[in-house]
Amino acid sequence: MADAFIGKKYKLDKSENFDEYMKAIGVGLVTRKMGNSISPTVELTENNGEFVLKTTSTFKNSEIKFKLGEEFDEETLDGRQVKTVMTREGNKFIQVQKGDKETIIEREFTPTEMKAVMKLGDIVCTRVYKVQE
């Protein structure tokens, strides 16, 4: 049985503490203003055990390809070079990015929304995305 959330597009609906999170990872003011003003769309697809997480917006697009549990090099949307590992617990994908700072992003998918919780130290940012029909 395929996961109900694979291949669905989720658009940012609400965001809490994103500016503080971006500040903590070292994002400059201009990029933070941009980041706060856009509503990206996220889509997760899977083909033979390889996942693709695509983020698209009017500002910048990114696409990361990964296999669960395998480390890969990632350039984040704000331009940081990190080593990333993705794991999965049910419908939750946990992304650990190791670079100058270690960040953890947990994305929980349901058929109607995707909740991303980003953590850096004691700073927690929650972003809720709603399914686009």
PENOR-V571818 format. One record per residue. N is the residue number from 1. PHI is phi in whole degrees, -180 to 180 (NA if undefined). PSI is psi in degrees with one decimal (none if undefined). BURIAL is # if it has 24 or more other C-alpha atoms within 12 Angstrom, else .. Layout:
n->N phi->PHI psi->PSI burial->BURIAL
n->N phi->PHI psi->PSI burial->BURIAL
This chain:
n->1 phi->NA psi->128.8 burial->.
n->2 phi->-77 psi->152.2 burial->.
n->3 phi->-72 psi->136.6 burial->.
n->4 phi->-64 psi->-22.6 burial->.
n->5 phi->-94 psi->-10.4 burial->#
n->6 phi->-68 psi->129.3 burial->#
n->7 phi->86 psi->-2.4 burial->#
n->8 phi->-87 psi->151.4 burial->#
n->9 phi->-103 psi->130.1 burial->#
n->10 phi->-117 psi->126.0 burial->#
n->11 phi->-106 psi->139.1 burial->#
n->12 phi->-57 psi->128.5 burial->#
n->13 phi->-110 psi->-46.9 burial->.
n->14 phi->-149 psi->156.3 burial->.
n->15 phi->-143 psi->134.8 burial->#
n->16 phi->-125 psi->129.6 burial->.
n->17 phi->70 psi->18.6 burial->.
n->18 phi->-66 psi->-39.4 burial->#
n->19 phi->-62 psi->-43.5 burial->#
n->20 phi->-62 psi->-40.7 burial->#
n->21 phi->-64 psi->-47.6 burial->#
n->22 phi->-62 psi->-40.3 burial->#
n->23 phi->-60 psi->-43.5 burial->.
n->24 phi->-64 psi->-33.8 burial->#
n->25 phi->-87 psi->0.8 burial->#
n->26 phi->94 psi->22.4 burial->.
n->27 phi->-80 psi->132.9 burial->.
n->28 phi->-71 psi->164.9 burial->.
n->29 phi->-57 psi->-47.3 burial->.
n->30 phi->-63 psi->-45.2 burial->.
n->31 phi->-67 psi->-36.1 burial->.
n->32 phi->-64 psi->-42.7 burial->#
n->33 phi->-59 psi->-43.8 burial->.
n->34 phi->-61 psi->-49.7 burial->.
n->35 phi->-59 psi->-36.7 burial->#
n->36 phi->-76 psi->-20.9 burial->#
n->37 phi->-93 psi->-11.5 burial->.
n->38 phi->-103 psi->156.4 burial->.
n->39 phi->-120 psi->89.6 burial->#
n->40 phi->-69 psi->160.7 burial->#
n->41 phi->-112 psi->135.2 burial->#
n->42 phi->-118 psi->136.9 burial->#
n->43 phi->-138 psi->132.1 burial->#
n->44 phi->-113 psi->124.3 burial->#
n->45 phi->-124 psi->164.2 burial->#
n->46 phi->-145 psi->138.5 burial->.
n->47 phi->-143 psi->111.8 burial->.
n->48 phi->52 psi->44.5 burial->.
n->49 phi->85 psi->-5.3 burial->.
n->50 phi->-103 psi->124.8 burial->.
n->51 phi->-99 psi->150.5 burial->#
n->52 phi->-129 psi->124.0 burial->.
n->53 phi->-110 psi->112.5 burial->#
n->54 phi->-109 psi->128.8 burial->#
n->55 phi->-119 psi->122.4 burial->#
n->56 phi->-125 psi->142.7 burial->.
n->57 phi->-156 psi->174.2 burial->.
n->58 phi->-71 psi->-18.2 burial->.
n->59 phi->-93 psi->-50.5 burial->.
n->60 phi->-159 psi->148.6 burial->.
n->61 phi->-117 psi->150.7 burial->.
n->62 phi->-143 psi->156.3 burial->#
n->63 phi->-145 psi->123.4 burial->.
n->64 phi->-118 psi->136.0 burial->#
n->65 phi->-110 psi->135.7 burial->#
n->66 phi->-154 psi->157.6 burial->#
n->67 phi->-115 psi->140.6 burial->#
n->68 phi->-57 psi->132.1 burial->#
n->69 phi->81 psi->-2.0 burial->.
n->70 phi->-106 psi->127.9 burial->.
n->71 phi->-72 psi->142.5 burial->.
n->72 phi->-144 psi->161.8 burial->.
n->73 phi->-85 psi->134.8 burial->.
n->74 phi->-132 psi->138.8 burial->#
n->75 phi->-104 psi->118.3 burial->.
n->76 phi->-73 psi->166.5 burial->#
n->77 phi->-59 psi->-26.6 burial->#
n->78 phi->-95 psi->10.4 burial->#
n->79 phi->92 psi->5.2 burial->.
n->80 phi->-78 psi->145.6 burial->.
n->81 phi->-97 psi->120.6 burial->.
n->82 phi->-134 psi->160.9 burial->#
n->83 phi->-99 psi->127.9 burial->#
n->84 phi->-125 psi->141.5 burial->#
n->85 phi->-130 psi->133.2 burial->#
n->86 phi->-110 psi->134.1 burial->#
n->87 phi->-128 psi->170.7 burial->#
n->88 phi->-137 psi->136.5 burial->.
n->89 phi->-128 psi->100.8 burial->.
n->90 phi->63 psi->-119.9 burial->.
n->91 phi->-100 psi->20.1 burial->.
n->92 phi->-113 psi->128.0 burial->.
n->93 phi->-107 psi->128.8 burial->#
n->94 phi->-113 psi->120.7 burial->#
n->95 phi->-111 psi->121.1 burial->#
n->96 phi->-111 psi->119.6 burial->#
n->97 phi->-108 psi->123.9 burial->#
n->98 phi->-114 psi->121.5 burial->#
n->99 phi->-152 psi->-135.2 burial->.
n->100 phi->-60 psi->-36.6 burial->.
n->101 phi->-129 psi->147.2 burial->.
n->102 phi->-96 psi->126.9 burial->#
n->103 phi->-122 psi->151.2 burial->#
n->104 phi->-125 psi->129.2 burial->#
n->105 phi->-121 psi->119.4 burial->#
n->106 phi->-107 psi->122.2 burial->#
n->107 phi->-112 psi->120.6 burial->#
n->108 phi->-110 psi->121.6 burial->#
n->109 phi->-102 psi->137.1 burial->#
n->110 phi->-130 psi->169.6 burial->#
n->111 phi->-62 psi->-19.1 burial->.
n->112 phi->-112 psi->-21.2 burial->.
n->113 phi->-152 psi->164.3 burial->#
n->114 phi->-129 psi->128.1 burial->#
n->115 phi->-111 psi->123.3 burial->#
n->116 phi->-108 psi->124.4 burial->#
n->117 phi->-115 psi->117.3 burial->#
n->118 phi->-108 psi->132.4 burial->#
n->119 phi->-128 psi->133.9 burial->#
n->120 phi->-139 psi->108.9 burial->#
n->121 phi->59 psi->-126.1 burial->.
n->122 phi->-96 psi->8.6 burial->.
n->123 phi->-93 psi->126.6 burial->.
n->124 phi->-125 psi->128.8 burial->#
n->125 phi->-119 psi->133.1 burial->#
n->126 phi->-119 psi->128.5 burial->#
n->127 phi->-127 psi->129.1 burial->#
n->128 phi->-111 psi->127.9 burial->#
n->129 phi->-114 psi->139.7 burial->#
n->130 phi->-108 psi->146.8 burial->#
n->131 phi->-65 psi->139.2 burial->#
n->132 phi->-98 psi->128.4 burial->.
n->133 phi->-83 psi->none burial->.
